[in-house]
Amino acid sequence: MTQLDARPQVGDTVSGAAPQGGSDGDVRGKGLGKGSVGLVGSAVIGISTVAPVYCLTSTLGSTAGEVGMQMPAIFLAGFLPMLLVAFAYRELNKAMPDCGTSFTWTVKAFGPRIGWMCGWGLVIATIIVLSNLAGVATSYFWLLAGEVTGNDSIAALDDNKLVHIVTCLTLIAAATAISYRGMTATKGVQYALVGLQLAVLALFVAMAFQKASAGTFDTGLDFSWSWMNPFAVESMAAFTAGLSLSIFMYWGWDACLATNEETTGSTKTPGRASLIAMVVLVGSYLATGIAAQMAVGSGGEGLGLANEETSGNVFAALAGPVMGPALGVLLFIAVLASAAASLQTTFIPVARTVLAMSTYEALPPSYAKVHPKFKTPGRATIMAGVATGVFYTVMTLVSENVLTDTIFALGLMICFYYSLTAFACVWYFRKELRTSARDLFFKGVFPILGGVLLASVFFKTLYDAWDPSYGSGSTLPGLDVGNVFVIGVGLLALGLVVMFITERRSPAFFRGEVLTKSTPSLVVQD
């Protein structure tokens, strides 16, 4: 880990000086390690956090169940708002390369309360993802152990709720410990794990195309360009549900921005890395979705992607039939590697957001401590690990469909804080929108379109989730409301409660005295 440079850095508070890109003298340095991550490393962090193989095995079947053969079109539809919001992130990062990202930027645009809730949305979304990652990693750990030993009883241990929870908590604890030691400690491992999952995914796609051309499975389909038409989805409710799942599959690219204070070229590199990660992801998803749909179809019978018995874990069902017993083990390893790698890197955005919120007195000051040796937000990382373990344990005990319901609820959280960040970009740069066509589109038109699209998905999903049949179709005892609505609204309501408690203990931040709401002076970005 590189030592903290003694010279003033972008984002450090220097007497009489404002950080690069605007008049933001109240943006503070956090003590994180400078220059720890380059362009490739930042892009790898983004891809690793998204965990494409994990996302595909978790949501490929659910998406097909919602939109049928239009699944590839939905992947493209989900990519569009993510790309538009990525431009907002890039422009805001140029002006304020702060590890608090959405929290810091939204406070600067809209004030402390909206900014605090935006930060809460990011933190909660990340904890939900961490819990799902740990759950998938646990399932594939026991599946892989069963495959390697040839013992079905070992694979069946995952069905034992106590064994599953204990294994899951062990993985969370290990990931927390690794993240505590810093990003550079496992940089080589991250490169290897991301490379492994993308290589195995490419092999699966090639073999799925081969099976499709040979007509190996009765449920297979011939490719049709109509699959790329999002308007062919049967209903708006199905379209919104599918889009919510698709948006979840792209979540995590903004981890590139959360490391901005630790990245070389902090004003430009994170934005470029996030766009690279997005291109890799959309290419992987389209290729896999089309190949799988051609090979086994999108129906609910047999190996069809929408089969309710296998849709929650598609690759577990397709590994053997598509790749054969020997190579199928590679797919199990890839899913485990994907989940494990992401489990570690996903701690980055939540820990750094909590660090920033604490630095600006929006959370207790103890979370603002950075480890003197590892240059990481140690206490914030541990808090994220504990919260993840508690959340997953509770959800597993109260719901038999924890993965499905929390993924749908996660879509709500993602749309909530991404849309707020997009709107913050437009408002923050409102005085610059007439300076050039570039500023008009990249700081105004694109972000506002992305924000409106995601806000529309948020409210439509909220409306649809009231129906008890939404998501997994399960409900809590005594409630005639879907679990997805209860989880999503409940977590946002909890955020309001925590915010009001925090305001009583830290009034200065909420009076706007710590991180001030401001608009940048008209400056030319290089």
N, C-alpha and C positions, 0 to 999 in steps of 0.2 A: 504494500500500500504506500503510495507516495505521501510524503509529509505535507502538512498544510503550509502553503507558500506564505511567507511573511509579508509579501507585497500586497497592496490592496487588490481585491478581486471584484469582478462584476457581482453586484448584489451585496458587497460588504458595506457597512455604514462607515463612511469616512467624513470627517468634519468638513462641512462646506461643499461636499461633492455629491453628485447624484449618479446612480448607476447608469450604465450605457442604455440609450434608447428612450429616455424620457425623464421627467422630473419626479423621480420616485425615491427621494432620499430616505424614506422610512422603510424601504425594503432592506432586510437585514441578512448578513451572512450567518451561517449555522454552525461552522466549524467542521464541515464535511471535507473529505479528502479531495483535493483539486487534481484534475487531469488524470483521473483513474480510468476513464473510459473513452475510447475513440469511436469513429463512425461505425465500423464493423461491430465492435462490442456493443454499442448502443442499439443497433438494429437487431443483434442476436438477443439482447434483453427483451426487446419488444416482441419478437417471434416466440421466444421461450415463455414469456408471461402469458401470451395468448394460448399457447399449447395447442397447435392445430390438430394433432392426432387425438388428443383428449377431447377437444371440442367436437370433432367429427363423430367419434364413437358415442358421445353423450347426446347429440342433437340431430344427427343425420336422420335417424328413424322418426323422431318426434316431428321434425320439419316435414318429412314426406307424409306423415300422418295428417298434418294440417293442410298442406297444399298439393299433395299428390305429385304428379309429374312436373309441376311448376317449380319444384325445389331449386334447380339451377337458377331460375329467374329470381327467386327470393334471395339467393346468395348474392346476386348482383344488386338487387334492390337494397339489401342491408349494407352493401359496400358503399353505396352512393352517399347517404348521410354521414357515414364514418369519414369518408374522404373530405367532404365539405367541412366537417368539424375539425379535421386534421389541419386544414389551412388556418382555422382560427387559433388552434394551439400553436402553430408555427409562428404566427404573427405576434401573439402575446408573449411567447418565449423570447422572441427577438428583443422586445421592449423590457421584459422582466424575467430573466432566467432564474426563477425562484423555485425551489423544490416543492413548495406548497401548491404549485400549478393551479388547478381549478379553484381551490380555496383562496389563494392570494389574489388571483386575477379577478375573481368575482367580487371580493371585498373591495378591491380598487375601483371596480366599475359601479357596483350597486350598494355598497355599504356592508357593515359587519354582520347583520342578521341573515341576509340572503347568502352572503359568502360563507357563513358558518354552516348553514344547512347544505350548501353545495359541498363543502368539505365532508360533512357527515355522510352525504350520499356516496361520495367516493370511498370513504372508509368502510361503510356497511357493504357496498358492492364488492369490495375486495375481500372482506371477511367471508361473504357468501361464496365467492369463487374459491377461496382457500379451503373452505369446508368441502366443497364439491371435488376439488382436486384431490384432497386427502382421501375422500370416499372412493373415487375412481382408482387411485393408486392402490388403496387397500384391496379392492376387489381384484385387480389385475395381479397383485402380489400373490394372492392365494390361487388364482387361476394359473399363473405361471408356475407356481410351486407344484400344483397338481399335474400340469403338463410335463414338467421336467422329471418328476418322480413316477409318472404314470399311475398315480393313486388318486382316484376320484374323491375319496374321503377327505384328502387334504384340501382339494379345491372347494369342497363343500363346507369347509370351516368358515368361509366368508358368510355363509347363511346363518351362522351362530352370532346373534346380535352382540353378545358380550365380547367374543373374540374379535369381531369386526371393529367394535368401538375401541378396544384396547390397542389393536394394531394401528388404527387410524390416529389415535392420540400419540402413539410412538412416532409415527411418520411426521406428524405436526411438530413434535418436540425436536426431532432431528433437523427438520427444515428451519426451525426457529434458531437453533444453535448455529447452523451454517450461515444463515443470513446475518446473525449477530457478529460474525467474524469478518464481514465485509464482502464486497463484490469481487475484488481481484483474487481472493482466496480460491475461488472455484471457476475462474474465467475459462481455463482450458476444458474443464468438465462441461461447462455450458455449451461451448462450441461443439464438443463431441456429441452431446445429447441432442442438440438442435439438428446437427448434421445427420445423426442416426435416424431420427423420426422422419425427417424429410426424405431420406433415401429409402426407408422402408415404405413410406407412403407412395413414393414413385413406383416401387416394385409392385405394390398392391394395385395401383391404377393400371399398370401395364398388364398384369395377370387378369384383372377384371375385364379389360378390353378383349383380351384373348378368349376368355370364357364366353363373353358376349358374342363374339364373332363365330364361335363354334356352336352357339346355341346350347350350352351345357345345361342351363337351368330353364325349366318350363315357364317360369315367371319373368324371364328376361324380356327386354323391349328393344326395338330398333330406335336409333336416335332420330329425334325430330326437332327442327328448329322452333317448333311451338313451345318446347320446354323453356325457352328463353323469354316467353311472353308473360309478364307478371299480371296482365289484365285478364288472363284466362283462369285465374283462381276463382273458385266457385262463389265465394262470399267475402265481404269486407272483413268479417270477424276472423275467417280463416287466414286471410291475407295478413291481418295485423298480428295474429298469433305466430304465423310463420316468420314475419318480419322481426318480431320480438326475439325469436330464437336466433335468427340470422345476426341481429345486432349483437347478441351475446357472444356469437362465435368470433366477432372481431374485437371484442373487448380486451384491453390489455396493451394495445400498441402505445398508449400514452405513458407506459412505464419508461419509455425512452425520454420523455420530458421530465419525469420525476427525478432523473439522475442529472439534470442540467447543471447543477452546481458542481458536479463531479466529472463533467465531460469536457474534453478538450474542444475549444471553440464553442462555448456554452450557448452563444446566441444563435448559432446556425446548425451545428451538428445534430442536436436532438430532433429538430424539425425534419431534416433530411433523412435521418434514421427511421423516423416514424413512417414516412412515405415509402421507403424501401420495404419495411415490414408489411405495410398494407398491400403492396403489389404481390409480394410472396404469398401472403395469405389468400387473397382472392383467386390467384392462379391455382393454389393447392385445393381450395374448396370446390371450384368449378370442375377441375379435372376429376377429383374424387367423386363428387356428386353425380356427374354424368356417367362415369365408368361404373359406379355401383348400381345406378338405375338401369343402365343397359344390361348389366349382368344378371341382376335378380329382380328388377322391377321395384315399383314403389307401393305395391299393394299390401294387404294385411295377411296374406296366406303364405305358408312355407317360409322361404328365405326373404320374402318381400320386406323392404325396409320399414314399412309401417306395421309389421306384425307386433302386436302389443307385448308379446312374450319376449321379444328381443330388441325392440326399438330403443330402449333405454341404454343399451350397450351393444351397438351394432357389430363392432369388430369381433366381439366374443363369439357371435354367431357366424360371421362370414370368414373368419381367419382360416379355418380348416377347409371349407368347401371351395374357397377361391384360391388359396395359396398352397393347400395341401398340408398334411400334418407337420412336416419338417419346417417348411418356411412359415407356416402359420404361427409358430412359436415366436418368430421375429416380430410379428404384428403385436403379440402380447407384450414383448419386450419394449416395442416402440411406444405403446400406450403407457406402460409403466414409466418409461424414461420421460415421455412428454409430461405426464402428471407430476413426476418427481422434480423435473427441472423447473417447471412452472411454479410448483409449490415453494421453491426457494426464491425465485425472482419476483413472485407476486407480493412478497413481503416488502419489496422496494417502495412501491407507491404508497401503501398504507402507512408504513413507518415514517416516511419522509413527509407525508401530509400531516400526521400527528406531530412530528417534530416542528414543522412550520407553525401549526396552530398553537403549539405551546410556546414557541419563540415569540409569537405575536400576542401572547397572553390570552388566547382564546381557549386554552386548556391549562390544567395545572402545570406549573413550571418544571416539575420533575421530569416531564417527558421531553424537555428541551436539552437534556444532557446528551452529549456525543462522547462515545468511548474514546479516551485519549490515544489508544494504540490503533484500534481498528477504524477509527473515524466514521463510525456508524451510529445511528440513533438507537442505542442498545435497549433502553427502557421501553421505547415505543415499539420496538420489534418484539420484545417479550410480551407486551400488552396485546399485540396483534395475535400472537400465537395462543395466548390464553383465551382470548375472545373467540378465536376460531374453534378451539377445542370444545369450549362450552356450547357454542352455537350448534356445532354438528352433533354433539351428544344429545342435546335437548331435542333437536329436530328429528333425529333418528328414533328417539324413544316415543315421540308423539305422532310421527307420520311414517307410514310404510312406503311413501313415495317421495322421500326427502329430496332426491336428486332432481326429479321432474319439477316439483313445485318450486324449489328454490331457484332453479334456472329461469323459470318464467318470472318469478319475483325479481330476480337479478336484472332482467330486461327493463323492469320499471326503474330500478335504481340507476342503471346506465343512462337511460333516456333522460332521467331527471337531471343528473349533474353534467352530462355532456351538453344538453340543450342550454342550461344556464351558462356554461362556459362560452358557447357559441354566441349567445346574446350579449354576454359581457364583452366579447371582442368588438362587436359592432358599436356598443355604447362607449366603450373606452376610447376607441379610435374615431369617434364620430366627427371630430374636427379635422381629421385627415382625409376623409373620404373623397373630397373634391380636389385633392392635390394632384392625382394622377389616375389613369384608368386602372393601373395595377392595384393601387390602394382601394379604389372603389370595389373591385371584385374580390380581392383576397382578404380585405378587412371588413367588407360590408356585405356584398351580394352573396358570396359563397357561405360565409358563416350564418347569415340570417336564414338562408334556405335550409341548411343543415339543422339549425335550431328549431325551425318550424316543423320540419319533418319528424324530428325526434320527439318534440313536444306533442305532436299529433298522435304518435304511436303511444306515448305515455298515457294520455287521457283516454284513448280508445281501448288500450289494454286494461286500464283501471275499470272502465265501464264493463267490458266483457268479463273481467275476473270476478265481478260480483256473482255471476252465475256459478252455482256449486259444481257444475260439470266442467268448468274451465280447468285447464292443466291436466292433472292426474284424475280429476273428478272426485277427489277425497275432501272431506271437511272435518273440522274439529267437532268433538261431541257438543251437541246443543246449539250449534250454529248452522244456519242455512245459507252460508256464504262460502265461496271457494277458498281453499287454503292459500292460493296465490294472492288474493285480495287481502286476506288477514295478515300474511307475512309482509307484503309490500307496504300497506297502509300502517300496519303496526310498527314497523321499523322507522318509518318517517315520523309517526307520532312520538315514538320514543326519542327521536332526535330533538323534537321540539321541547320535550320535558327536560332533556339533558342540557339543551341550550339555555333554558330559563334558569336552571340551577346554576350553570356556569356564569350567567350574567350577574347573578347576585354575588358571586365570589370574585369575579373579574370585571368590574364595571367599566374600567378604562377602555378596554378593547371595544366594548359595545357602545361606548360614547363616541367612537371614531377617533380616539386620541393616540392609538398605537400604529395602526395601519390605515392611513387616511384614504378616503375616496377622492380620486383625482383624475384628471384627463391630461394626457401628455401634451407637451408643446409640440408644434409642428416641426418634426425633424425628418431628415432623409435617411432611411434605413440603407445600410450598405449590403 
